[in-house]
Amino acid sequence: MKKSANCANYPESIRVHSRTLLLFLFFQLFAPFLSAQTAAELERLLDAKETTYGDAAYFTLASALENPPDRPQAAFALARENGWLPDNAAPEASVTLRDLSLLMIEAFGLEGGLLYRVIPGPRYAYREMTRRGFIEGRAYPGFTVSGEKFLQILGNVLSRTGDDPPPAPASGEAVAFEETETNIVIEDTARGRTVRLLNAVYFEADSAVLIKGSRSVLDELGALLASRPDATVTLRAYTAPYGTREGRLAVSRNRAGFCRDYLQKTYRVESGRIQIELYGADQLPEWGRGPDGSFVAVESFRCVEFILHE
């Protein structure tokens, strides 16, 4: 059966209608932020299969700043000078979601999530943009961004910048980090601000073999250290309270050594940034004891926990 002309052109009609609606809504809602932009520029951007760093900087700064640069080259230069774009970014290269996230959070002065506030960078900027609904649908931080997707994200940020940000944690307060379900404690010490990751990596009994699921926690630590080259880490290694003291310390040494070697080989963390403390069962982590001091989860002592120092 022959399709009618209307049926054959239906997807194209929907596409044109969606583009027109997006442009109309963008102008109606956000004209005060983009008064210097022309319809032709938005049309060009909407047609782009990939948004460049130059366009991302130009339109973002035009929306976020009171006196934005009037040329894409100047906007790109300002964004990179402020550290809102990576040093190796080029104006004509395609921007990634992670770098776009950092650009928008910094340009709009948005308060990021807990780990972003402690260790800012594209990784946690992307997670914050996703958590707050600015980036919608399935995505990956390394994906490039079409012009249409870029305008949708920018529109989301502009329409929701009045939302209350998550409160900052008090010193010594344990906070659940929603993106990774990692509990952390932030403390101000003589060495500076420290971040204690309470969900350590765990090992099989009497070995330095990670149990299932622990490698992702170690990767989380590696990514934090890679994004913060001035940060250092202390690895605290424990064991269950069985066997001899010498044996327990040997197991602790092997576990800490495994974590150190993994961080060095996988994330290129210099040895001078890693300090090791071996406890065996001499000083057990606080989360493994009940209110009366009795052991509540012996398997939780087979671990290495992390203390980040800035």
N, C-alpha and C positions, 0 to 999 in steps of 0.2 A: 504494500500500500504506500502510495506516494505521500510524503510528508508535506504539509502546507508550508508556505514561505515563513509564516509566523513561527511555526514550531521549529523550523530549521534554524532560525535566527534567534531563538529564545535565549540561549546561553550568552550570546553577544549582547543582547538587549539588557540582560541582567548585569553583565559586566559594565556596560556604559552607564546604566542607572546607578550602580554602586559607586562608580568613580565620581559621577556628578553629585551624588548625595554626600560623599565624603568631602569634596571640595566645598560644597555649600555649607555643611556643618562646620568645617574648619574656618571658613571666613566668618560665619555668623557668631561662632563662639569665641574665636581666638584672634579676630581682627586687631584688637588693641595690642596684642603681642607681636603681630606680623604686619604692621601697617606699612612697612617699607618693601614688602614683597609683592610681586605682581602675580596675576593669575597665570601668566605664561611660565613663570618660574615654578609655581606649584604644579602646573600641568607637566612640565618637564620632569620634575621630581617624581610625580605620580607614575610616569611612564618608565622610570628607571628600574631595571631588574635588580640592581644593587646600588645602595646608597654609598657614596664616597665619604671619606673622612672630612673632606672639604665641605661638602653639602651638609653633613651631620653637624659640623661645628657652626656653620653659617646659620642654619635654621634654628638650632638649639640656642645659640647665644642671642639670636634675634628675638627669641621667645622669652629668654630668662633674664637678660640684662636690661637695665634702664637705658644705657647708652651703648648699644652693641656696635661692633665693627660693621662698616657698610659694604665690605667686600669679602667674598669667601676666603681669599688668601689671608686677609688680616684676621678673620675669625679663627681660621685654622692655626695661625701663628700664636694668637692669644691663648687658645685652648691648650696648645702644647707647652707654651711657656708656663702656664699655671699648673702643669702636671695633670691636666684632665684628659690628655691623650698620650699614648706611648711615644717614647722618643723616636722609635723606628717607623712611626706612621708616616704615610705620604698622602698629600691632598687628594690624589686621584685613585688611591687604593680603596678597596671596598672595606667599609667598617664592619666589625663583628659586633654581635649582641653584647658581649662582655665589655668591649671598649665603649660602645654607645651608652651602656648603663653607667659606667664611671663618669662619662662626660655629662650626662643628664643629672645625676645625683649631685655632682660638684657644681655645675653651672646654676642649678636651681636652688642650691643650698639645702638639699634634703638631708635630714638626719637618717643615717643608715641604721641597720640592725646592729646587734651587739658586737659580733666579730668584725664587722666593717668599721665600727667606731674604734675598736682596738687596733685592728690591722687593716687599714683601708686598701683597696685595690680593686681591679676589674672582677675578680672572682666573686667577692662578696657583694660588690655593687650589683652584679647580675642577679644574685640570689635575692637581694633586697627588692629589686625591680620586679622580680617574679612574685615574691611573697606579697607585695602590696598591690598586685594586679595590674601594674603598668605594662608588663609583657604578658600577653595572654596566649593560651593554646600551647601546644607542644613545641618546644624549641631546645636548642643546645647553645651554650655560650659562644661556641666558635662559629656559629652560623653567620653568614652575611645577611644583610637586611634590604629588602626591596624598598623602593620609594614609598609605596602604599603602606607597607608595614611600619616604616619609619614615622610617617604622619600619624598612623594610629597610635603608636607608642607615645609620640609627642603630645597628641591630643589627650591621652589618658593622664599624662603627667600634669598638663595644664589644668585639666578639670578636677584634679584631686590633690593639688598641692596644699590645700587647706586642711587635709586630713591630719589628725593628731599622730605624730610619730611615736614609736615605742619609747617608753621612758628609759633613761640611762640607768645602769645598775650602780648601786652604792658599793663602796669599797668593802670587800669581804662577803658580798652577797652572791649566793649561788643562783644561777639563772639557766633556764632550759633554752637552749638554742634550737629554734624550731626546725631549721633547714636540715640539720644533721642529727638532731636529738642528742646533742652533746651537752653535758652539764659542765659548766665552767665556773670558777671562782676568780674574781678580779681582786687583787690585793696591792696596796701601796706599801712597798718595803724600802729598806735602805738601798737596795740594788735598783730601785725604780719600780715601775708598774709591772706586776707579774700576772700571768694568766694560767691558771691551773685547770687542766683538762681532766675532769673526774672520771670520764669513761676511758680508762687506760686500755692498752692492748693486753690480751690474755693469751696464755700458753697452755699446752698440754702438760700433764703432770710430769715433773722431773725432766723437763726438756725446754729447748728454745724453739719449739715448733708452735707457730701461731694457731689458735683455734679459728674456726670458720667465722668470718665477719670482722676479725681484728685488723686485717690488712688495710681495710678501708679507713680505719681510724688512724693508722700510721701514715697513710697517704694524705689524710687531712692535715696532719702535723707537717708533713713534708711540704705541702702546698703553702701552708702558713709561713714556714721558714723561707721558702723560695720567694714569696712575695714581699718578705720583710728582711732584707739582707743584713740589717743591723741587729736583728733579734738573735738571742741565744736560747738554748734549751738545756734544762737539767733532766736527765733520765733517772728516775728512781725505780730500782728493781727490787721486787719482793718474791718470796716463796711461801708456800704453805708451811705450817710449823711442824714439819716431820723430818726425821733423819738427823744427821749431825750438823753442827753449826758450819763446819768447813764445807760440807756438801751443799748446804743451802746457799752459802755465799758463792760457791762455784756455779750453781744454777743461775743465781742472780746475775753473775758476771756474764754468762753466756747469753742470757736474755737481753741484757742491756747492750751487749756487743752486737747482737743481731739487729737491734733497732738502730744503733749507730751506723753499722755498715749499710743498712738499707737506705738510710737518709743520705749517706755520702754517695752511694752508687746511683741511686734513683733520682735524687733531687740535688746532687752536687753541693751538699751542705758541708762546709769546711770543718775539719776535726776540731779546730779551735773554738767553734761555736757550740760544741756539744760537751757537756759535763755529765759524768756518771756518778751516781751515788748507789752503793750496794747495801741493802738492808737485810736480805735474807728474810728471816722471821724475827729479827731483833727488834724492829720497829714496824709494826704492821699498819697498813693504811686504815684510816679511821672508819671507812664505810663498811669494813668487815666485822665490826663488833656491835653487839646490841647495847642497850642502855645500861645493862648490868656488867658490861665488860666481856661477856662470853662471845665465842666465835659464832657467827650466824651464817657465813658462807665461805668455807675454807677455800673453795675453788677461786674466789675473787682475789685471793692473795697471790695467785700465780700470774703476776702481771708486771708491767712497767708503766708507770704514770709519767706525765710530762708537766714540766713547769717552764713556761715561756717567759723570758726576760727581755724587756725593751731597753 
